[in-house]
Amino acid sequence: MLAAMVAAAGPAAAADAEAGRRIAEQWCASCHMVEGRRSGSDAAPALAGIARDPGRGPGWVRAWLNDPHPPMPDLSLTRAEIDDVVAYLNRLAGR
Ligand code: HEC
């Protein structure tokens, strides 16, 4: 039982949805609405909406964050940070 839990936690532990939420609040919330916060702007879609968009899967979002297009600035997130943000979006989407 314990071994199974440790094994299950292994790969998932690399990407941390909670860390992703903190990154989103710090770096994305000025433009995108992050969960219940009344922030964000009309120009940028709410992160929860992006998370649930079937055309915006984890691979697509990862590619976008590696190389965002204007008007979104390149935030120069590290791969680990991008993985965390993607894990957070997966959690928002209920994946
Ligand atoms: C300075 C404002 C700004 C910041 C900060 C910002 N974004 Fe954006 N983002 C935008 C805008 C504006 C768009 C819409 C671009 C478009 O429609 O072409 C966008 C688009 C996106 C998209 C694509 C949405 C789609 O469906 O096309 C994703 C994914 C995204 N942002 C994620 C993030 C994440 C994650 C962060 C934080 C790490 C972040 N953004 C930070 C302004 C911002």
Boltz pocket constraint, residues with backbone or C-beta under 6 A from the ligand:
constraints:
  - pocket:
      binder: B
      contacts: [[A, 23], [A, 24], [A, 27], [A, 28], [A, 29], [A, 30], [A, 31], [A, 32], [A, 43], [A, 44], [A, 45], [A, 50], [A, 53], [A, 56], [A, 61], [A, 64], [A, 65], [A, 69], [A, 70], [A, 71], [A, 72], [A, 73], [A, 75], [A, 77], [A, 85]]
      max_distance: 6.0
